[in-house]
Amino acid sequence: MRTVIFLCVLLLSANCVYSQFVAGQTKNITETEAIKIAENFIIENGYTDLPAMSDKKNLVFESIEWSSDVEEILKERHNTLQKKAYGILNGRKGNTVGFTVVFLFVDNSIKKTGRAVTMDLDGKNIRVEHVDIFLKAVQKKS
């Protein structure tokens, strides 16, 4: 029961942070805020063991998807990433400004790489990068 309550509080607080920074604000966010936004993003977009967002029209697609069927995409994504971020880097792909938040795979056999969630400095233009990132390049979150 404690775990369920904790998860509900965690999801609500992450959703608050996500909504606050993605819905119209243009101020730069902190690394801690970027991590919370990314953690909520991967939950909402179906990468964890938790249910994805209920309104599938808001699903964010990767640059390469192996199916055009949303339910099939969510099935492929489900429970592939851990809910908590592994680490963070300043900057985005292509040496642009922003944040890269890295998540470990649930499958423990994949140890040298993770998935990267990138966003602008204000928490917008968030996406999961298609190419994995080497963990040795990541500043591990304490």
Chimera marker file (.cmm) of the C-alpha trace (Angstrom):
<marker_set name="trace">
<marker id="1" x="0.000" y="0.000" z="0.000" r="1" g="1" b="0" radius="0.5"/>
<marker id="2" x="2.855" y="2.394" z="0.846" r="1" g="1" b="0" radius="0.5"/>
<marker id="3" x="4.411" y="1.697" z="-2.529" r="1" g="1" b="0" radius="0.5"/>
<marker id="4" x="1.165" y="2.532" z="-4.353" r="1" g="1" b="0" radius="0.5"/>
<marker id="5" x="0.780" y="5.788" z="-2.418" r="1" g="1" b="0" radius="0.5"/>
<marker id="6" x="4.436" y="6.687" z="-3.054" r="1" g="1" b="0" radius="0.5"/>
<marker id="7" x="4.069" y="6.015" z="-6.780" r="1" g="1" b="0" radius="0.5"/>
<marker id="8" x="0.913" y="8.145" z="-6.940" r="1" g="1" b="0" radius="0.5"/>
<marker id="9" x="2.618" y="11.040" z="-5.165" r="1" g="1" b="0" radius="0.5"/>
<marker id="10" x="5.682" y="10.659" z="-7.381" r="1" g="1" b="0" radius="0.5"/>
<marker id="11" x="3.614" y="10.653" z="-10.566" r="1" g="1" b="0" radius="0.5"/>
<marker id="12" x="1.530" y="13.636" z="-9.470" r="1" g="1" b="0" radius="0.5"/>
<marker id="13" x="4.572" y="15.699" z="-8.517" r="1" g="1" b="0" radius="0.5"/>
<marker id="14" x="6.386" y="14.768" z="-11.731" r="1" g="1" b="0" radius="0.5"/>
<marker id="15" x="3.280" y="15.623" z="-13.757" r="1" g="1" b="0" radius="0.5"/>
<marker id="16" x="3.093" y="18.997" z="-11.994" r="1" g="1" b="0" radius="0.5"/>
<marker id="17" x="6.694" y="19.759" z="-12.907" r="1" g="1" b="0" radius="0.5"/>
<marker id="18" x="6.190" y="18.465" z="-16.457" r="1" g="1" b="0" radius="0.5"/>
<marker id="19" x="3.037" y="20.541" z="-17.018" r="1" g="1" b="0" radius="0.5"/>
<marker id="20" x="4.471" y="23.654" z="-15.416" r="1" g="1" b="0" radius="0.5"/>
<marker id="21" x="7.505" y="23.770" z="-17.643" r="1" g="1" b="0" radius="0.5"/>
<marker id="22" x="6.121" y="22.418" z="-20.860" r="1" g="1" b="0" radius="0.5"/>
<marker id="23" x="2.898" y="24.446" z="-20.920" r="1" g="1" b="0" radius="0.5"/>
<marker id="24" x="3.962" y="27.895" z="-22.001" r="1" g="1" b="0" radius="0.5"/>
<marker id="25" x="6.923" y="28.841" z="-19.847" r="1" g="1" b="0" radius="0.5"/>
<marker id="26" x="10.197" y="29.819" z="-21.446" r="1" g="1" b="0" radius="0.5"/>
<marker id="27" x="12.491" y="29.997" z="-18.425" r="1" g="1" b="0" radius="0.5"/>
<marker id="28" x="15.434" y="27.645" z="-18.235" r="1" g="1" b="0" radius="0.5"/>
<marker id="29" x="15.027" y="24.639" z="-15.980" r="1" g="1" b="0" radius="0.5"/>
<marker id="30" x="17.528" y="23.017" z="-13.628" r="1" g="1" b="0" radius="0.5"/>
<marker id="31" x="19.091" y="19.585" z="-14.082" r="1" g="1" b="0" radius="0.5"/>
<marker id="32" x="16.832" y="18.253" z="-11.306" r="1" g="1" b="0" radius="0.5"/>
<marker id="33" x="13.763" y="19.569" z="-13.109" r="1" g="1" b="0" radius="0.5"/>
<marker id="34" x="14.995" y="18.110" z="-16.412" r="1" g="1" b="0" radius="0.5"/>
<marker id="35" x="15.328" y="14.693" z="-14.777" r="1" g="1" b="0" radius="0.5"/>
<marker id="36" x="11.783" y="14.859" z="-13.348" r="1" g="1" b="0" radius="0.5"/>
<marker id="37" x="10.374" y="15.932" z="-16.698" r="1" g="1" b="0" radius="0.5"/>
<marker id="38" x="12.205" y="13.092" z="-18.506" r="1" g="1" b="0" radius="0.5"/>
<marker id="39" x="11.126" y="10.489" z="-15.942" r="1" g="1" b="0" radius="0.5"/>
<marker id="40" x="7.493" y="11.508" z="-16.353" r="1" g="1" b="0" radius="0.5"/>
<marker id="41" x="7.888" y="11.607" z="-20.133" r="1" g="1" b="0" radius="0.5"/>
<marker id="42" x="9.065" y="7.996" z="-20.413" r="1" g="1" b="0" radius="0.5"/>
<marker id="43" x="6.209" y="6.849" z="-18.185" r="1" g="1" b="0" radius="0.5"/>
<marker id="44" x="3.605" y="8.743" z="-20.238" r="1" g="1" b="0" radius="0.5"/>
<marker id="45" x="5.050" y="7.466" z="-23.505" r="1" g="1" b="0" radius="0.5"/>
<marker id="46" x="4.964" y="3.816" z="-22.467" r="1" g="1" b="0" radius="0.5"/>
<marker id="47" x="8.629" y="2.904" z="-21.886" r="1" g="1" b="0" radius="0.5"/>
<marker id="48" x="8.235" y="1.702" z="-18.270" r="1" g="1" b="0" radius="0.5"/>
<marker id="49" x="6.180" y="-0.981" z="-16.570" r="1" g="1" b="0" radius="0.5"/>
<marker id="50" x="3.491" y="1.615" z="-15.739" r="1" g="1" b="0" radius="0.5"/>
<marker id="51" x="0.539" y="2.366" z="-18.037" r="1" g="1" b="0" radius="0.5"/>
<marker id="52" x="1.139" y="4.920" z="-20.789" r="1" g="1" b="0" radius="0.5"/>
<marker id="53" x="-0.942" y="8.087" z="-21.099" r="1" g="1" b="0" radius="0.5"/>
<marker id="54" x="-4.610" y="7.496" z="-21.702" r="1" g="1" b="0" radius="0.5"/>
<marker id="55" x="-4.871" y="9.977" z="-24.607" r="1" g="1" b="0" radius="0.5"/>
<marker id="56" x="-2.798" y="8.238" z="-27.261" r="1" g="1" b="0" radius="0.5"/>
<marker id="57" x="-3.056" y="11.295" z="-29.566" r="1" g="1" b="0" radius="0.5"/>
<marker id="58" x="-0.375" y="12.967" z="-27.409" r="1" g="1" b="0" radius="0.5"/>
<marker id="59" x="2.112" y="10.111" z="-27.801" r="1" g="1" b="0" radius="0.5"/>
<marker id="60" x="5.539" y="11.344" z="-28.921" r="1" g="1" b="0" radius="0.5"/>
<marker id="61" x="7.023" y="9.269" z="-31.708" r="1" g="1" b="0" radius="0.5"/>
<marker id="62" x="10.695" y="8.469" z="-32.153" r="1" g="1" b="0" radius="0.5"/>
<marker id="63" x="12.390" y="9.412" z="-35.423" r="1" g="1" b="0" radius="0.5"/>
<marker id="64" x="12.192" y="5.735" z="-36.410" r="1" g="1" b="0" radius="0.5"/>
<marker id="65" x="9.234" y="3.569" z="-35.407" r="1" g="1" b="0" radius="0.5"/>
<marker id="66" x="8.860" y="0.007" z="-36.626" r="1" g="1" b="0" radius="0.5"/>
<marker id="67" x="5.082" y="0.230" z="-36.798" r="1" g="1" b="0" radius="0.5"/>
<marker id="68" x="2.437" y="2.859" z="-37.522" r="1" g="1" b="0" radius="0.5"/>
<marker id="69" x="-0.026" y="1.264" z="-35.094" r="1" g="1" b="0" radius="0.5"/>
<marker id="70" x="0.045" y="3.101" z="-31.742" r="1" g="1" b="0" radius="0.5"/>
<marker id="71" x="-0.899" y="0.010" z="-29.752" r="1" g="1" b="0" radius="0.5"/>
<marker id="72" x="1.907" y="-1.982" z="-31.399" r="1" g="1" b="0" radius="0.5"/>
<marker id="73" x="4.387" y="0.829" z="-30.676" r="1" g="1" b="0" radius="0.5"/>
<marker id="74" x="3.348" y="0.883" z="-27.013" r="1" g="1" b="0" radius="0.5"/>
<marker id="75" x="3.640" y="-2.906" z="-26.848" r="1" g="1" b="0" radius="0.5"/>
<marker id="76" x="7.219" y="-2.697" z="-28.196" r="1" g="1" b="0" radius="0.5"/>
<marker id="77" x="8.149" y="0.096" z="-25.757" r="1" g="1" b="0" radius="0.5"/>
<marker id="78" x="6.510" y="-1.396" z="-22.657" r="1" g="1" b="0" radius="0.5"/>
<marker id="79" x="8.891" y="-2.134" z="-19.790" r="1" g="1" b="0" radius="0.5"/>
<marker id="80" x="12.057" y="-1.483" z="-21.785" r="1" g="1" b="0" radius="0.5"/>
<marker id="81" x="13.399" y="1.334" z="-19.564" r="1" g="1" b="0" radius="0.5"/>
<marker id="82" x="13.794" y="1.797" z="-15.831" r="1" g="1" b="0" radius="0.5"/>
<marker id="83" x="11.624" y="4.548" z="-14.310" r="1" g="1" b="0" radius="0.5"/>
<marker id="84" x="14.468" y="6.407" z="-12.611" r="1" g="1" b="0" radius="0.5"/>
<marker id="85" x="17.077" y="8.266" z="-14.624" r="1" g="1" b="0" radius="0.5"/>
<marker id="86" x="20.632" y="6.929" z="-14.596" r="1" g="1" b="0" radius="0.5"/>
<marker id="87" x="22.296" y="10.256" z="-15.282" r="1" g="1" b="0" radius="0.5"/>
<marker id="88" x="22.311" y="13.531" z="-17.142" r="1" g="1" b="0" radius="0.5"/>
<marker id="89" x="24.437" y="15.471" z="-19.599" r="1" g="1" b="0" radius="0.5"/>
<marker id="90" x="24.317" y="19.137" z="-20.476" r="1" g="1" b="0" radius="0.5"/>
<marker id="91" x="23.575" y="19.537" z="-24.160" r="1" g="1" b="0" radius="0.5"/>
<marker id="92" x="21.601" y="17.658" z="-26.790" r="1" g="1" b="0" radius="0.5"/>
<marker id="93" x="22.452" y="15.610" z="-29.829" r="1" g="1" b="0" radius="0.5"/>
<marker id="94" x="24.395" y="17.635" z="-32.379" r="1" g="1" b="0" radius="0.5"/>
<marker id="95" x="26.081" y="19.827" z="-29.748" r="1" g="1" b="0" radius="0.5"/>
<marker id="96" x="22.967" y="21.969" z="-29.276" r="1" g="1" b="0" radius="0.5"/>
<marker id="97" x="21.972" y="23.463" z="-25.923" r="1" g="1" b="0" radius="0.5"/>
<marker id="98" x="19.632" y="21.582" z="-23.639" r="1" g="1" b="0" radius="0.5"/>
<marker id="99" x="19.702" y="18.414" z="-21.548" r="1" g="1" b="0" radius="0.5"/>
<marker id="100" x="20.204" y="14.720" z="-22.206" r="1" g="1" b="0" radius="0.5"/>
<marker id="101" x="18.734" y="12.482" z="-19.511" r="1" g="1" b="0" radius="0.5"/>
<marker id="102" x="19.802" y="8.847" z="-19.722" r="1" g="1" b="0" radius="0.5"/>
<marker id="103" x="17.830" y="5.765" z="-18.679" r="1" g="1" b="0" radius="0.5"/>
<marker id="104" x="19.027" y="2.205" z="-18.200" r="1" g="1" b="0" radius="0.5"/>
<marker id="105" x="17.356" y="-0.684" z="-19.967" r="1" g="1" b="0" radius="0.5"/>
<marker id="106" x="15.283" y="-3.081" z="-17.867" r="1" g="1" b="0" radius="0.5"/>
<marker id="107" x="17.160" y="-5.917" z="-19.570" r="1" g="1" b="0" radius="0.5"/>
<marker id="108" x="20.320" y="-6.114" z="-17.454" r="1" g="1" b="0" radius="0.5"/>
<marker id="109" x="22.293" y="-7.786" z="-20.256" r="1" g="1" b="0" radius="0.5"/>
<marker id="110" x="22.608" y="-4.388" z="-21.957" r="1" g="1" b="0" radius="0.5"/>
<marker id="111" x="25.198" y="-2.775" z="-19.674" r="1" g="1" b="0" radius="0.5"/>
<marker id="112" x="27.234" y="-0.337" z="-21.741" r="1" g="1" b="0" radius="0.5"/>
<marker id="113" x="24.451" y="1.798" z="-23.228" r="1" g="1" b="0" radius="0.5"/>
<marker id="114" x="21.210" y="3.491" z="-22.256" r="1" g="1" b="0" radius="0.5"/>
<marker id="115" x="18.417" y="5.464" z="-23.912" r="1" g="1" b="0" radius="0.5"/>
<marker id="116" x="18.612" y="9.240" z="-24.064" r="1" g="1" b="0" radius="0.5"/>
<marker id="117" x="15.731" y="11.636" z="-23.552" r="1" g="1" b="0" radius="0.5"/>
<marker id="118" x="16.663" y="15.076" z="-24.860" r="1" g="1" b="0" radius="0.5"/>
<marker id="119" x="15.033" y="18.458" z="-24.351" r="1" g="1" b="0" radius="0.5"/>
<marker id="120" x="15.707" y="22.157" z="-24.753" r="1" g="1" b="0" radius="0.5"/>
<marker id="121" x="16.887" y="24.285" z="-21.822" r="1" g="1" b="0" radius="0.5"/>
<marker id="122" x="13.274" y="25.197" z="-21.053" r="1" g="1" b="0" radius="0.5"/>
<marker id="123" x="12.098" y="21.555" z="-21.003" r="1" g="1" b="0" radius="0.5"/>
<marker id="124" x="10.401" y="21.715" z="-24.417" r="1" g="1" b="0" radius="0.5"/>
<marker id="125" x="11.006" y="19.746" z="-27.612" r="1" g="1" b="0" radius="0.5"/>
<marker id="126" x="11.404" y="16.575" z="-25.590" r="1" g="1" b="0" radius="0.5"/>
<marker id="127" x="12.019" y="13.275" z="-27.329" r="1" g="1" b="0" radius="0.5"/>
<marker id="128" x="13.620" y="9.858" z="-26.975" r="1" g="1" b="0" radius="0.5"/>
<marker id="129" x="16.641" y="9.628" z="-29.242" r="1" g="1" b="0" radius="0.5"/>
<marker id="130" x="16.660" y="6.595" z="-31.484" r="1" g="1" b="0" radius="0.5"/>
<marker id="131" x="20.382" y="5.887" z="-31.063" r="1" g="1" b="0" radius="0.5"/>
<marker id="132" x="21.574" y="4.562" z="-27.692" r="1" g="1" b="0" radius="0.5"/>
<marker id="133" x="24.150" y="6.469" z="-25.648" r="1" g="1" b="0" radius="0.5"/>
<marker id="134" x="27.304" y="5.033" z="-24.067" r="1" g="1" b="0" radius="0.5"/>
<marker id="135" x="27.031" y="5.131" z="-20.262" r="1" g="1" b="0" radius="0.5"/>
<marker id="136" x="30.716" y="6.014" z="-19.798" r="1" g="1" b="0" radius="0.5"/>
<marker id="137" x="29.938" y="9.444" z="-21.313" r="1" g="1" b="0" radius="0.5"/>
<marker id="138" x="27.186" y="10.166" z="-18.776" r="1" g="1" b="0" radius="0.5"/>
<marker id="139" x="27.445" y="12.073" z="-15.503" r="1" g="1" b="0" radius="0.5"/>
<marker id="140" x="25.782" y="9.570" z="-13.184" r="1" g="1" b="0" radius="0.5"/>
<marker id="141" x="23.013" y="11.017" z="-11.049" r="1" g="1" b="0" radius="0.5"/>
<marker id="142" x="23.747" y="10.807" z="-7.322" r="1" g="1" b="0" radius="0.5"/>
<link id1="1" id2="2" r="1" g="1" b="0" radius="0.2"/>
<link id1="2" id2="3" r="1" g="1" b="0" radius="0.2"/>
<link id1="3" id2="4" r="1" g="1" b="0" radius="0.2"/>
<link id1="4" id2="5" r="1" g="1" b="0" radius="0.2"/>
<link id1="5" id2="6" r="1" g="1" b="0" radius="0.2"/>
<link id1="6" id2="7" r="1" g="1" b="0" radius="0.2"/>
<link id1="7" id2="8" r="1" g="1" b="0" radius="0.2"/>
<link id1="8" id2="9" r="1" g="1" b="0" radius="0.2"/>
<link id1="9" id2="10" r="1" g="1" b="0" radius="0.2"/>
<link id1="10" id2="11" r="1" g="1" b="0" radius="0.2"/>
<link id1="11" id2="12" r="1" g="1" b="0" radius="0.2"/>
<link id1="12" id2="13" r="1" g="1" b="0" radius="0.2"/>
<link id1="13" id2="14" r="1" g="1" b="0" radius="0.2"/>
<link id1="14" id2="15" r="1" g="1" b="0" radius="0.2"/>
<link id1="15" id2="16" r="1" g="1" b="0" radius="0.2"/>
<link id1="16" id2="17" r="1" g="1" b="0" radius="0.2"/>
<link id1="17" id2="18" r="1" g="1" b="0" radius="0.2"/>
<link id1="18" id2="19" r="1" g="1" b="0" radius="0.2"/>
<link id1="19" id2="20" r="1" g="1" b="0" radius="0.2"/>
<link id1="20" id2="21" r="1" g="1" b="0" radius="0.2"/>
<link id1="21" id2="22" r="1" g="1" b="0" radius="0.2"/>
<link id1="22" id2="23" r="1" g="1" b="0" radius="0.2"/>
<link id1="23" id2="24" r="1" g="1" b="0" radius="0.2"/>
<link id1="24" id2="25" r="1" g="1" b="0" radius="0.2"/>
<link id1="25" id2="26" r="1" g="1" b="0" radius="0.2"/>
<link id1="26" id2="27" r="1" g="1" b="0" radius="0.2"/>
<link id1="27" id2="28" r="1" g="1" b="0" radius="0.2"/>
<link id1="28" id2="29" r="1" g="1" b="0" radius="0.2"/>
<link id1="29" id2="30" r="1" g="1" b="0" radius="0.2"/>
<link id1="30" id2="31" r="1" g="1" b="0" radius="0.2"/>
<link id1="31" id2="32" r="1" g="1" b="0" radius="0.2"/>
<link id1="32" id2="33" r="1" g="1" b="0" radius="0.2"/>
<link id1="33" id2="34" r="1" g="1" b="0" radius="0.2"/>
<link id1="34" id2="35" r="1" g="1" b="0" radius="0.2"/>
<link id1="35" id2="36" r="1" g="1" b="0" radius="0.2"/>
<link id1="36" id2="37" r="1" g="1" b="0" radius="0.2"/>
<link id1="37" id2="38" r="1" g="1" b="0" radius="0.2"/>
<link id1="38" id2="39" r="1" g="1" b="0" radius="0.2"/>
<link id1="39" id2="40" r="1" g="1" b="0" radius="0.2"/>
<link id1="40" id2="41" r="1" g="1" b="0" radius="0.2"/>
<link id1="41" id2="42" r="1" g="1" b="0" radius="0.2"/>
<link id1="42" id2="43" r="1" g="1" b="0" radius="0.2"/>
<link id1="43" id2="44" r="1" g="1" b="0" radius="0.2"/>
<link id1="44" id2="45" r="1" g="1" b="0" radius="0.2"/>
<link id1="45" id2="46" r="1" g="1" b="0" radius="0.2"/>
<link id1="46" id2="47" r="1" g="1" b="0" radius="0.2"/>
<link id1="47" id2="48" r="1" g="1" b="0" radius="0.2"/>
<link id1="48" id2="49" r="1" g="1" b="0" radius="0.2"/>
<link id1="49" id2="50" r="1" g="1" b="0" radius="0.2"/>
<link id1="50" id2="51" r="1" g="1" b="0" radius="0.2"/>
<link id1="51" id2="52" r="1" g="1" b="0" radius="0.2"/>
<link id1="52" id2="53" r="1" g="1" b="0" radius="0.2"/>
<link id1="53" id2="54" r="1" g="1" b="0" radius="0.2"/>
<link id1="54" id2="55" r="1" g="1" b="0" radius="0.2"/>
<link id1="55" id2="56" r="1" g="1" b="0" radius="0.2"/>
<link id1="56" id2="57" r="1" g="1" b="0" radius="0.2"/>
<link id1="57" id2="58" r="1" g="1" b="0" radius="0.2"/>
<link id1="58" id2="59" r="1" g="1" b="0" radius="0.2"/>
<link id1="59" id2="60" r="1" g="1" b="0" radius="0.2"/>
<link id1="60" id2="61" r="1" g="1" b="0" radius="0.2"/>
<link id1="61" id2="62" r="1" g="1" b="0" radius="0.2"/>
<link id1="62" id2="63" r="1" g="1" b="0" radius="0.2"/>
<link id1="63" id2="64" r="1" g="1" b="0" radius="0.2"/>
<link id1="64" id2="65" r="1" g="1" b="0" radius="0.2"/>
<link id1="65" id2="66" r="1" g="1" b="0" radius="0.2"/>
<link id1="66" id2="67" r="1" g="1" b="0" radius="0.2"/>
<link id1="67" id2="68" r="1" g="1" b="0" radius="0.2"/>
<link id1="68" id2="69" r="1" g="1" b="0" radius="0.2"/>
<link id1="69" id2="70" r="1" g="1" b="0" radius="0.2"/>
<link id1="70" id2="71" r="1" g="1" b="0" radius="0.2"/>
<link id1="71" id2="72" r="1" g="1" b="0" radius="0.2"/>
<link id1="72" id2="73" r="1" g="1" b="0" radius="0.2"/>
<link id1="73" id2="74" r="1" g="1" b="0" radius="0.2"/>
<link id1="74" id2="75" r="1" g="1" b="0" radius="0.2"/>
<link id1="75" id2="76" r="1" g="1" b="0" radius="0.2"/>
<link id1="76" id2="77" r="1" g="1" b="0" radius="0.2"/>
<link id1="77" id2="78" r="1" g="1" b="0" radius="0.2"/>
<link id1="78" id2="79" r="1" g="1" b="0" radius="0.2"/>
<link id1="79" id2="80" r="1" g="1" b="0" radius="0.2"/>
<link id1="80" id2="81" r="1" g="1" b="0" radius="0.2"/>
<link id1="81" id2="82" r="1" g="1" b="0" radius="0.2"/>
<link id1="82" id2="83" r="1" g="1" b="0" radius="0.2"/>
<link id1="83" id2="84" r="1" g="1" b="0" radius="0.2"/>
<link id1="84" id2="85" r="1" g="1" b="0" radius="0.2"/>
<link id1="85" id2="86" r="1" g="1" b="0" radius="0.2"/>
<link id1="86" id2="87" r="1" g="1" b="0" radius="0.2"/>
<link id1="87" id2="88" r="1" g="1" b="0" radius="0.2"/>
<link id1="88" id2="89" r="1" g="1" b="0" radius="0.2"/>
<link id1="89" id2="90" r="1" g="1" b="0" radius="0.2"/>
<link id1="90" id2="91" r="1" g="1" b="0" radius="0.2"/>
<link id1="91" id2="92" r="1" g="1" b="0" radius="0.2"/>
<link id1="92" id2="93" r="1" g="1" b="0" radius="0.2"/>
<link id1="93" id2="94" r="1" g="1" b="0" radius="0.2"/>
<link id1="94" id2="95" r="1" g="1" b="0" radius="0.2"/>
<link id1="95" id2="96" r="1" g="1" b="0" radius="0.2"/>
<link id1="96" id2="97" r="1" g="1" b="0" radius="0.2"/>
<link id1="97" id2="98" r="1" g="1" b="0" radius="0.2"/>
<link id1="98" id2="99" r="1" g="1" b="0" radius="0.2"/>
<link id1="99" id2="100" r="1" g="1" b="0" radius="0.2"/>
<link id1="100" id2="101" r="1" g="1" b="0" radius="0.2"/>
<link id1="101" id2="102" r="1" g="1" b="0" radius="0.2"/>
<link id1="102" id2="103" r="1" g="1" b="0" radius="0.2"/>
<link id1="103" id2="104" r="1" g="1" b="0" radius="0.2"/>
<link id1="104" id2="105" r="1" g="1" b="0" radius="0.2"/>
<link id1="105" id2="106" r="1" g="1" b="0" radius="0.2"/>
<link id1="106" id2="107" r="1" g="1" b="0" radius="0.2"/>
<link id1="107" id2="108" r="1" g="1" b="0" radius="0.2"/>
<link id1="108" id2="109" r="1" g="1" b="0" radius="0.2"/>
<link id1="109" id2="110" r="1" g="1" b="0" radius="0.2"/>
<link id1="110" id2="111" r="1" g="1" b="0" radius="0.2"/>
<link id1="111" id2="112" r="1" g="1" b="0" radius="0.2"/>
<link id1="112" id2="113" r="1" g="1" b="0" radius="0.2"/>
<link id1="113" id2="114" r="1" g="1" b="0" radius="0.2"/>
<link id1="114" id2="115" r="1" g="1" b="0" radius="0.2"/>
<link id1="115" id2="116" r="1" g="1" b="0" radius="0.2"/>
<link id1="116" id2="117" r="1" g="1" b="0" radius="0.2"/>
<link id1="117" id2="118" r="1" g="1" b="0" radius="0.2"/>
<link id1="118" id2="119" r="1" g="1" b="0" radius="0.2"/>
<link id1="119" id2="120" r="1" g="1" b="0" radius="0.2"/>
<link id1="120" id2="121" r="1" g="1" b="0" radius="0.2"/>
<link id1="121" id2="122" r="1" g="1" b="0" radius="0.2"/>
<link id1="122" id2="123" r="1" g="1" b="0" radius="0.2"/>
<link id1="123" id2="124" r="1" g="1" b="0" radius="0.2"/>
<link id1="124" id2="125" r="1" g="1" b="0" radius="0.2"/>
<link id1="125" id2="126" r="1" g="1" b="0" radius="0.2"/>
<link id1="126" id2="127" r="1" g="1" b="0" radius="0.2"/>
<link id1="127" id2="128" r="1" g="1" b="0" radius="0.2"/>
<link id1="128" id2="129" r="1" g="1" b="0" radius="0.2"/>
<link id1="129" id2="130" r="1" g="1" b="0" radius="0.2"/>
<link id1="130" id2="131" r="1" g="1" b="0" radius="0.2"/>
<link id1="131" id2="132" r="1" g="1" b="0" radius="0.2"/>
<link id1="132" id2="133" r="1" g="1" b="0" radius="0.2"/>
<link id1="133" id2="134" r="1" g="1" b="0" radius="0.2"/>
<link id1="134" id2="135" r="1" g="1" b="0" radius="0.2"/>
<link id1="135" id2="136" r="1" g="1" b="0" radius="0.2"/>
<link id1="136" id2="137" r="1" g="1" b="0" radius="0.2"/>
<link id1="137" id2="138" r="1" g="1" b="0" radius="0.2"/>
<link id1="138" id2="139" r="1" g="1" b="0" radius="0.2"/>
<link id1="139" id2="140" r="1" g="1" b="0" radius="0.2"/>
<link id1="140" id2="141" r="1" g="1" b="0" radius="0.2"/>
<link id1="141" id2="142" r="1" g="1" b="0" radius="0.2"/>
</marker_set>
